[in-house]
Amino acid sequence: MTSELDAAGIRDPQLRACYLRCKELLAAHDKSYYLASLLLPPARRPFVQAIYGFARHADEMVDGSDTASFAPWRDQILADLKAGDTADEFGRALLHTLQTWDIPVHLVETFLDAMASDLVVTSYETYSDLEVYMHGAAGTMALQLVPVLGGRSAEAAEAMRLMGIAFQLTNILRDVGDDLRRGRVYLPAEDLRRFTVTEIGLSPEFRSLIKFEIARARELYRQARAGVPLLEPVGRQTALAGMDLYGGILGAIERADYDVLSQRVSVGTARQLAVAVPALGRSWLTRLAAVRSS
């Protein structure tokens, strides 16, 4: 991480510690995102890790035992980000990232609003309602990544936003059982009725519903992948690997016969490496070609 911070021009010791904290949290809890971040040139990795590390910290607060601390933290961190200074370790790395890449604070505000809704909203009537939540919870994070990945157009930004929504829908499908135990049902009520799922359990109707939602997620990934060529070459492998790694969860759900209630399916280390290692090689060749042509 020291060499990455050096490459990124991050010199202040306290700020470096904040970036390191984001990296540690991401590596511990979101290995797919962490592996994808390693495909970027070292000078860009800390910024991606700051964005996702901050988001993971907020998510841990919402899903943890001390949820009462989230609202005051949210209010303070937003005030700090808008003022341009903060003592919060995750907020400080994020603030530096926002300033470095000219990322608007309103994306973070929308994200935190979505996190706050998890404390009070326990169900969604329609997919359109859920889509608004997914945009806030993940689409805004992907939009924060756009300049770091080298997106320069509205079309590239929209593709990355769809990638974020695909990630979030994949999360929702993987975590149906965990969310149910927390009293939350993210599967749209209109879809439950469509498949005549009157009670969530491993019924043929429930499996058909999950199969339908998987197809919906894969269509989002398809649309997002179509926009990857709009990114700078150095960012393409990161976006593609992220989609391959996270999209692999959908296949794991299928292999588990759509049982997302009694277990939390995951993509094994071997599968993660099978995606990440070749992508790392392609990323290295891309950076080498860029150096030779400069």
C-alpha atoms as a printed R data frame, in Angstrom:
    type eleno elety resid chain resno       x       y       z
1   ATOM     1    CA   MET     A     1   0.000   0.000   0.000
2   ATOM     2    CA   THR     A     2   2.908   2.364   0.678
3   ATOM     3    CA   SER     A     3   4.007   2.220  -2.973
4   ATOM     4    CA   GLU     A     4   0.409   2.775  -4.103
5   ATOM     5    CA   LEU     A     5   0.075   5.835  -1.891
6   ATOM     6    CA   ASP     A     6   3.409   7.135  -3.151
7   ATOM     7    CA   ALA     A     7   2.262   6.628  -6.746
8   ATOM     8    CA   ALA     A     8  -0.985   8.457  -5.976
9   ATOM     9    CA   GLY     A     9   0.941  11.385  -4.501
10  ATOM    10    CA   ILE     A    10  -0.571  10.927  -1.034
11  ATOM    11    CA   ARG     A    11   2.166  12.112   1.342
12  ATOM    12    CA   ASP     A    12   0.501  13.261   4.555
13  ATOM    13    CA   PRO     A    13   1.040  10.518   7.205
14  ATOM    14    CA   GLN     A    14  -2.426  10.877   8.763
15  ATOM    15    CA   LEU     A    15  -4.137  10.830   5.387
16  ATOM    16    CA   ARG     A    16  -2.122   7.782   4.383
17  ATOM    17    CA   ALA     A    17  -3.334   6.017   7.533
18  ATOM    18    CA   CYS     A    18  -6.936   6.816   6.564
19  ATOM    19    CA   TYR     A    19  -6.457   5.330   3.102
20  ATOM    20    CA   LEU     A    20  -4.835   2.266   4.634
21  ATOM    21    CA   ARG     A    21  -7.836   1.816   6.945
22  ATOM    22    CA   CYS     A    22 -10.184   1.874   3.944
23  ATOM    23    CA   LYS     A    23  -8.051  -0.701   2.169
24  ATOM    24    CA   GLU     A    24  -7.990  -2.994   5.197
25  ATOM    25    CA   LEU     A    25 -11.765  -2.870   5.603
26  ATOM    26    CA   LEU     A    26 -12.357  -3.518   1.917
27  ATOM    27    CA   ALA     A    27  -9.904  -6.423   1.787
28  ATOM    28    CA   ALA     A    28 -11.502  -8.013   4.853
29  ATOM    29    CA   HIS     A    29 -15.150  -7.735   3.821
30  ATOM    30    CA   ASP     A    30 -15.416  -7.204   0.047
31  ATOM    31    CA   LYS     A    31 -12.800  -9.377  -1.614
32  ATOM    32    CA   SER     A    32 -14.369  -9.113  -5.068
33  ATOM    33    CA   TYR     A    33 -14.185  -5.312  -5.043
34  ATOM    34    CA   TYR     A    34 -10.702  -5.447  -3.535
35  ATOM    35    CA   LEU     A    35  -9.369  -7.830  -6.187
36  ATOM    36    CA   ALA     A    36 -10.907  -5.685  -8.917
37  ATOM    37    CA   SER     A    37  -9.228  -2.570  -7.505
38  ATOM    38    CA   LEU     A    38  -5.822  -4.237  -7.842
39  ATOM    39    CA   LEU     A    39  -6.221  -4.269 -11.633
40  ATOM    40    CA   LEU     A    40  -5.874  -0.498 -11.748
41  ATOM    41    CA   PRO     A    41  -2.497   1.243 -11.956
42  ATOM    42    CA   PRO     A    42  -1.103   1.749  -8.422
43  ATOM    43    CA   ALA     A    43  -1.716   5.503  -8.636
44  ATOM    44    CA   ARG     A    44  -5.482   4.951  -8.882
45  ATOM    45    CA   ARG     A    45  -6.042   2.041  -6.498
46  ATOM    46    CA   PRO     A    46  -6.219   4.030  -3.223
47  ATOM    47    CA   PHE     A    47  -9.085   6.141  -4.556
48  ATOM    48    CA   VAL     A    48 -11.261   3.165  -5.472
49  ATOM    49    CA   GLN     A    49 -10.470   1.606  -2.106
50  ATOM    50    CA   ALA     A    50 -11.454   4.831  -0.326
51  ATOM    51    CA   ILE     A    51 -14.833   4.947  -2.079
52  ATOM    52    CA   TYR     A    52 -15.667   1.327  -1.308
53  ATOM    53    CA   GLY     A    53 -14.080   1.395   2.147
54  ATOM    54    CA   PHE     A    54 -16.237   4.349   3.168
55  ATOM    55    CA   ALA     A    55 -19.324   2.592   1.812
56  ATOM    56    CA   ARG     A    56 -18.486  -0.617   3.676
57  ATOM    57    CA   HIS     A    57 -18.048   1.349   6.898
58  ATOM    58    CA   ALA     A    58 -21.499   2.942   6.478
59  ATOM    59    CA   ASP     A    59 -23.051  -0.431   5.655
60  ATOM    60    CA   GLU     A    60 -21.483  -2.034   8.719
61  ATOM    61    CA   MET     A    61 -22.988   0.697  10.895
62  ATOM    62    CA   VAL     A    62 -26.469   0.160   9.459
63  ATOM    63    CA   ASP     A    63 -26.337  -3.630   9.798
64  ATOM    64    CA   GLY     A    64 -24.490  -3.655  13.135
65  ATOM    65    CA   SER     A    65 -25.666  -3.543  16.709
66  ATOM    66    CA   ASP     A    66 -25.190   0.213  17.194
67  ATOM    67    CA   THR     A    67 -27.549   1.523  14.526
68  ATOM    68    CA   ALA     A    68 -28.461   4.552  16.655
69  ATOM    69    CA   SER     A    69 -25.042   6.037  15.931
70  ATOM    70    CA   PHE     A    70 -25.610   6.089  12.176
71  ATOM    71    CA   ALA     A    71 -27.870   9.161  11.906
72  ATOM    72    CA   PRO     A    72 -25.619  11.539  13.865
73  ATOM    73    CA   TRP     A    73 -22.548  10.186  12.061
74  ATOM    74    CA   ARG     A    74 -24.264  10.673   8.698
75  ATOM    75    CA   ASP     A    75 -25.236  14.263   9.497
76  ATOM    76    CA   GLN     A    76 -21.739  15.091  10.710
77  ATOM    77    CA   ILE     A    77 -19.904  13.466   7.832
78  ATOM    78    CA   LEU     A    78 -22.064  15.216   5.229
79  ATOM    79    CA   ALA     A    79 -21.499  18.563   6.926
80  ATOM    80    CA   ASP     A    80 -17.765  17.836   6.987
81  ATOM    81    CA   LEU     A    81 -17.628  16.820   3.326
82  ATOM    82    CA   LYS     A    82 -19.448  19.973   2.291
83  ATOM    83    CA   ALA     A    83 -17.188  22.103   4.504
84  ATOM    84    CA   GLY     A    84 -14.072  20.454   3.090
85  ATOM    85    CA   ASP     A    85 -12.571  19.085   6.316
86  ATOM    86    CA   THR     A    86 -13.193  16.110   8.583
87  ATOM    87    CA   ALA     A    87 -11.555  14.176  11.399
88  ATOM    88    CA   ASP     A    88 -13.367  10.939  10.498
89  ATOM    89    CA   GLU     A    89 -10.811   8.416   9.222
90  ATOM    90    CA   PHE     A    90 -13.036   7.008   6.482
91  ATOM    91    CA   GLY     A    91 -14.461  10.402   5.649
92  ATOM    92    CA   ARG     A    92 -11.025  11.951   5.305
93  ATOM    93    CA   ALA     A    93  -9.874   9.474   2.670
94  ATOM    94    CA   LEU     A    94 -13.168   9.853   0.831
95  ATOM    95    CA   LEU     A    95 -13.012  13.660   0.977
96  ATOM    96    CA   HIS     A    96  -9.516  13.634  -0.508
97  ATOM    97    CA   THR     A    97 -10.760  11.312  -3.256
98  ATOM    98    CA   LEU     A    98 -13.728  13.559  -4.028
99  ATOM    99    CA   GLN     A    99 -11.453  16.592  -4.248
100 ATOM   100    CA   THR     A   100  -8.822  14.825  -6.329
101 ATOM   101    CA   TRP     A   101 -11.264  13.558  -8.956
102 ATOM   102    CA   ASP     A   102 -13.868  16.336  -8.775
103 ATOM   103    CA   ILE     A   103 -16.617  13.968  -7.614
104 ATOM   104    CA   PRO     A   104 -19.791  15.744  -6.406
105 ATOM   105    CA   VAL     A   105 -20.742  15.351  -2.742
106 ATOM   106    CA   HIS     A   106 -24.411  14.859  -3.643
107 ATOM   107    CA   LEU     A   107 -23.557  11.300  -4.769
108 ATOM   108    CA   VAL     A   108 -22.378  10.505  -1.240
109 ATOM   109    CA   GLU     A   109 -25.462  12.175   0.223
110 ATOM   110    CA   THR     A   110 -27.781  10.052  -1.924
111 ATOM   111    CA   PHE     A   111 -25.838   6.943  -0.940
112 ATOM   112    CA   LEU     A   112 -26.153   7.730   2.767
113 ATOM   113    CA   ASP     A   113 -29.869   8.437   2.332
114 ATOM   114    CA   ALA     A   114 -30.256   4.926   0.926
115 ATOM   115    CA   MET     A   115 -28.326   3.490   3.872
116 ATOM   116    CA   ALA     A   116 -30.587   5.405   6.278
117 ATOM   117    CA   SER     A   117 -33.662   3.965   4.583
118 ATOM   118    CA   ASP     A   118 -32.493   0.473   5.536
119 ATOM   119    CA   LEU     A   119 -33.229   1.405   9.145
120 ATOM   120    CA   VAL     A   120 -36.901   2.205   8.469
121 ATOM   121    CA   VAL     A   121 -37.965   0.647   5.149
122 ATOM   122    CA   THR     A   122 -38.502  -3.106   5.289
123 ATOM   123    CA   SER     A   123 -40.135  -3.838   1.918
124 ATOM   124    CA   TYR     A   124 -40.647  -2.506  -1.609
125 ATOM   125    CA   GLU     A   125 -43.921  -2.652  -3.517
126 ATOM   126    CA   THR     A   126 -42.572  -2.457  -7.072
127 ATOM   127    CA   TYR     A   127 -39.319  -3.004  -8.897
128 ATOM   128    CA   SER     A   128 -39.322   0.699  -9.733
129 ATOM   129    CA   ASP     A   129 -39.356   1.449  -6.001
130 ATOM   130    CA   LEU     A   130 -36.488  -0.974  -5.453
131 ATOM   131    CA   GLU     A   131 -34.588   0.531  -8.380
132 ATOM   132    CA   VAL     A   132 -34.604   3.931  -6.671
133 ATOM   133    CA   TYR     A   133 -33.089   2.322  -3.578
134 ATOM   134    CA   MET     A   134 -30.495   0.392  -5.614
135 ATOM   135    CA   HIS     A   135 -29.458   3.559  -7.419
136 ATOM   136    CA   GLY     A   136 -28.835   5.224  -4.059
137 ATOM   137    CA   ALA     A   137 -27.152   2.246  -2.428
138 ATOM   138    CA   ALA     A   138 -24.902   1.235  -5.331
139 ATOM   139    CA   GLY     A   139 -25.503   3.258  -8.484
140 ATOM   140    CA   THR     A   140 -24.134   6.363  -6.790
141 ATOM   141    CA   MET     A   141 -21.017   4.486  -5.703
142 ATOM   142    CA   ALA     A   142 -20.385   3.367  -9.273
143 ATOM   143    CA   LEU     A   143 -20.827   6.965 -10.433
144 ATOM   144    CA   GLN     A   144 -18.153   8.020  -7.961
145 ATOM   145    CA   LEU     A   145 -15.823   5.525  -9.631
146 ATOM   146    CA   VAL     A   146 -16.395   6.831 -13.156
147 ATOM   147    CA   PRO     A   147 -13.579   9.428 -13.285
148 ATOM   148    CA   VAL     A   148 -11.134   7.080 -11.547
149 ATOM   149    CA   LEU     A   149 -11.858   4.390 -14.144
150 ATOM   150    CA   GLY     A   150 -11.493   6.911 -16.939
151 ATOM   151    CA   GLY     A   151 -15.103   7.515 -17.948
152 ATOM   152    CA   ARG     A   152 -15.481  10.818 -19.790
153 ATOM   153    CA   SER     A   153 -19.011  10.663 -21.187
154 ATOM   154    CA   ALA     A   154 -22.598  10.478 -19.967
155 ATOM   155    CA   GLU     A   155 -22.891   7.103 -21.699
156 ATOM   156    CA   ALA     A   156 -19.924   5.722 -19.749
157 ATOM   157    CA   ALA     A   157 -21.406   7.044 -16.502
158 ATOM   158    CA   GLU     A   158 -24.761   5.403 -17.218
159 ATOM   159    CA   ALA     A   159 -23.078   2.080 -17.968
160 ATOM   160    CA   MET     A   160 -21.240   2.201 -14.653
161 ATOM   161    CA   ARG     A   161 -24.432   3.199 -12.825
162 ATOM   162    CA   LEU     A   162 -26.111   0.096 -14.255
163 ATOM   163    CA   MET     A   163 -23.111  -1.947 -13.121
164 ATOM   164    CA   GLY     A   164 -23.648  -0.683  -9.581
165 ATOM   165    CA   ILE     A   165 -27.343  -1.550  -9.709
166 ATOM   166    CA   ALA     A   166 -26.478  -5.029 -10.998
167 ATOM   167    CA   PHE     A   167 -24.088  -5.465  -8.057
168 ATOM   168    CA   GLN     A   168 -26.809  -4.420  -5.625
169 ATOM   169    CA   LEU     A   169 -29.443  -6.718  -7.105
170 ATOM   170    CA   THR     A   170 -26.928  -9.563  -6.911
171 ATOM   171    CA   ASN     A   171 -26.375  -8.696  -3.243
172 ATOM   172    CA   ILE     A   172 -30.106  -8.714  -2.617
173 ATOM   173    CA   LEU     A   173 -30.526 -12.157  -4.157
174 ATOM   174    CA   ARG     A   174 -27.577 -13.609  -2.252
175 ATOM   175    CA   ASP     A   175 -28.758 -12.137   1.052
176 ATOM   176    CA   VAL     A   176 -32.488 -12.978   0.976
177 ATOM   177    CA   GLY     A   177 -32.160 -15.226   4.026
178 ATOM   178    CA   ASP     A   178 -30.007 -12.821   6.045
179 ATOM   179    CA   ASP     A   179 -32.287  -9.895   5.245
180 ATOM   180    CA   LEU     A   180 -35.378 -11.895   6.132
181 ATOM   181    CA   ARG     A   181 -33.903 -12.584   9.562
182 ATOM   182    CA   ARG     A   182 -33.413  -8.812   9.949
183 ATOM   183    CA   GLY     A   183 -37.052  -8.245   9.084
184 ATOM   184    CA   ARG     A   184 -36.368  -6.959   5.557
185 ATOM   185    CA   VAL     A   185 -37.699  -8.212   2.226
186 ATOM   186    CA   TYR     A   186 -36.119  -6.497  -0.765
187 ATOM   187    CA   LEU     A   187 -37.809  -8.727  -3.358
188 ATOM   188    CA   PRO     A   188 -40.563  -6.519  -4.834
189 ATOM   189    CA   ALA     A   189 -44.048  -7.345  -3.596
190 ATOM   190    CA   GLU     A   190 -45.347  -7.217  -7.166
191 ATOM   191    CA   ASP     A   191 -42.894  -9.985  -8.101
192 ATOM   192    CA   LEU     A   192 -43.886 -12.073  -5.098
193 ATOM   193    CA   ARG     A   193 -47.506 -11.841  -6.277
194 ATOM   194    CA   ARG     A   194 -46.526 -12.542  -9.888
195 ATOM   195    CA   PHE     A   195 -45.001 -15.857  -8.860
196 ATOM   196    CA   THR     A   196 -47.694 -16.542  -6.232
197 ATOM   197    CA   VAL     A   197 -45.163 -16.559  -3.403
198 ATOM   198    CA   THR     A   198 -47.395 -16.026  -0.386
199 ATOM   199    CA   GLU     A   199 -44.764 -17.104   2.128
200 ATOM   200    CA   ILE     A   200 -41.016 -17.011   1.574
201 ATOM   201    CA   GLY     A   201 -39.718 -20.561   1.629
202 ATOM   202    CA   LEU     A   202 -37.978 -22.998  -0.711
203 ATOM   203    CA   SER     A   203 -41.047 -23.674  -2.825
204 ATOM   204    CA   PRO     A   204 -41.099 -24.152  -6.615
205 ATOM   205    CA   GLU     A   205 -42.722 -20.707  -6.850
206 ATOM   206    CA   PHE     A   206 -39.931 -19.101  -4.839
207 ATOM   207    CA   ARG     A   207 -37.257 -20.751  -6.969
208 ATOM   208    CA   SER     A   208 -39.009 -19.464 -10.101
209 ATOM   209    CA   LEU     A   209 -38.998 -15.975  -8.621
210 ATOM   210    CA   ILE     A   210 -35.266 -16.086  -7.886
211 ATOM   211    CA   LYS     A   211 -34.606 -17.423 -11.393
212 ATOM   212    CA   PHE     A   212 -36.548 -14.454 -12.797
213 ATOM   213    CA   GLU     A   213 -34.566 -11.947 -10.712
214 ATOM   214    CA   ILE     A   214 -31.280 -13.551 -11.776
215 ATOM   215    CA   ALA     A   215 -32.253 -13.012 -15.416
216 ATOM   216    CA   ARG     A   216 -33.035  -9.380 -14.588
217 ATOM   217    CA   ALA     A   217 -29.613  -8.945 -12.969
218 ATOM   218    CA   ARG     A   218 -27.841 -10.519 -15.926
219 ATOM   219    CA   GLU     A   219 -29.538  -8.102 -18.285
220 ATOM   220    CA   LEU     A   220 -28.198  -5.237 -16.184
221 ATOM   221    CA   TYR     A   221 -24.703  -6.712 -16.404
222 ATOM   222    CA   ARG     A   222 -25.108  -7.059 -20.187
223 ATOM   223    CA   GLN     A   223 -26.038  -3.393 -20.550
224 ATOM   224    CA   ALA     A   224 -23.198  -2.325 -18.277
225 ATOM   225    CA   ARG     A   225 -20.600  -4.401 -20.153
226 ATOM   226    CA   ALA     A   226 -21.635  -2.737 -23.410
227 ATOM   227    CA   GLY     A   227 -20.382   0.561 -21.982
228 ATOM   228    CA   VAL     A   228 -16.986  -0.680 -20.796
229 ATOM   229    CA   PRO     A   229 -15.200   0.305 -24.059
230 ATOM   230    CA   LEU     A   230 -16.153   3.895 -23.230
231 ATOM   231    CA   LEU     A   231 -13.742   3.811 -20.272
232 ATOM   232    CA   GLU     A   232 -10.028   4.491 -20.563
233 ATOM   233    CA   PRO     A   233  -8.086   1.254 -21.225
234 ATOM   234    CA   VAL     A   234  -6.628   1.296 -17.690
235 ATOM   235    CA   GLY     A   235 -10.116   1.105 -16.182
236 ATOM   236    CA   ARG     A   236 -11.717  -1.501 -18.421
237 ATOM   237    CA   GLN     A   237 -10.229  -4.599 -16.791
238 ATOM   238    CA   THR     A   238 -11.298  -3.400 -13.354
239 ATOM   239    CA   ALA     A   239 -14.902  -2.949 -14.475
240 ATOM   240    CA   LEU     A   240 -14.990  -6.254 -16.351
241 ATOM   241    CA   ALA     A   241 -13.369  -8.211 -13.532
242 ATOM   242    CA   GLY     A   242 -15.747  -6.665 -10.997
243 ATOM   243    CA   MET     A   243 -18.712  -7.779 -13.078
244 ATOM   244    CA   ASP     A   244 -17.268 -11.259 -13.629
245 ATOM   245    CA   LEU     A   245 -16.459 -11.709  -9.935
246 ATOM   246    CA   TYR     A   246 -19.734 -10.382  -8.599
247 ATOM   247    CA   GLY     A   247 -21.820 -11.804 -11.422
248 ATOM   248    CA   GLY     A   248 -20.386 -15.190 -10.498
249 ATOM   249    CA   ILE     A   249 -22.594 -15.104  -7.402
250 ATOM   250    CA   LEU     A   250 -25.604 -15.567  -9.669
251 ATOM   251    CA   GLY     A   251 -24.152 -18.817 -10.974
252 ATOM   252    CA   ALA     A   252 -23.451 -19.916  -7.404
253 ATOM   253    CA   ILE     A   253 -27.112 -19.318  -6.539
254 ATOM   254    CA   GLU     A   254 -28.162 -21.482  -9.473
255 ATOM   255    CA   ARG     A   255 -25.779 -24.256  -8.433
256 ATOM   256    CA   ALA     A   256 -27.314 -24.109  -4.941
257 ATOM   257    CA   ASP     A   257 -30.730 -24.759  -6.546
258 ATOM   258    CA   TYR     A   258 -31.808 -21.202  -5.642
259 ATOM   259    CA   ASP     A   259 -31.466 -21.848  -1.910
260 ATOM   260    CA   VAL     A   260 -30.684 -18.362  -0.635
261 ATOM   261    CA   LEU     A   261 -32.542 -18.925   2.619
262 ATOM   262    CA   SER     A   262 -30.547 -21.510   4.554
263 ATOM   263    CA   GLN     A   263 -27.121 -20.433   3.317
264 ATOM   264    CA   ARG     A   264 -25.186 -17.438   2.015
265 ATOM   265    CA   VAL     A   265 -23.706 -18.561  -1.278
266 ATOM   266    CA   SER     A   266 -20.338 -17.257  -2.344
267 ATOM   267    CA   VAL     A   267 -17.767 -17.494  -5.108
268 ATOM   268    CA   GLY     A   268 -14.821 -19.593  -4.009
269 ATOM   269    CA   THR     A   269 -11.218 -18.427  -3.971
270 ATOM   270    CA   ALA     A   270 -10.334 -20.626  -6.943
271 ATOM   271    CA   ARG     A   271 -13.036 -18.970  -9.041
272 ATOM   272    CA   GLN     A   272 -11.967 -15.506  -7.897
273 ATOM   273    CA   LEU     A   273  -8.356 -16.200  -8.868
274 ATOM   274    CA   ALA     A   274  -9.437 -17.698 -12.192
275 ATOM   275    CA   VAL     A   275 -11.002 -14.340 -13.020
276 ATOM   276    CA   ALA     A   276  -8.515 -12.019 -11.347
277 ATOM   277    CA   VAL     A   277  -5.176 -13.490 -12.484
278 ATOM   278    CA   PRO     A   278  -5.796 -13.338 -16.263
279 ATOM   279    CA   ALA     A   279  -7.372  -9.895 -15.824
280 ATOM   280    CA   LEU     A   280  -4.275  -8.769 -13.945
281 ATOM   281    CA   GLY     A   281  -2.135  -9.898 -16.845
282 ATOM   282    CA   ARG     A   282  -4.303  -8.025 -19.349
283 ATOM   283    CA   SER     A   283  -4.213  -4.943 -17.153
284 ATOM   284    CA   TRP     A   284  -0.421  -5.075 -16.924
285 ATOM   285    CA   LEU     A   285  -0.119  -5.412 -20.712
286 ATOM   286    CA   THR     A   286  -2.456  -2.432 -21.169
287 ATOM   287    CA   ARG     A   287  -0.326  -0.278 -18.872
288 ATOM   288    CA   LEU     A   288   2.852  -1.451 -20.600
289 ATOM   289    CA   ALA     A   289   1.419  -0.542 -24.002
290 ATOM   290    CA   ALA     A   290   0.450   2.892 -22.706
291 ATOM   291    CA   VAL     A   291   3.986   3.484 -21.437
292 ATOM   292    CA   ARG     A   292   5.548   2.423 -24.745
293 ATOM   293    CA   SER     A   293   3.249   4.687 -26.750
294 ATOM   294    CA   SER     A   294   3.837   7.748 -24.541
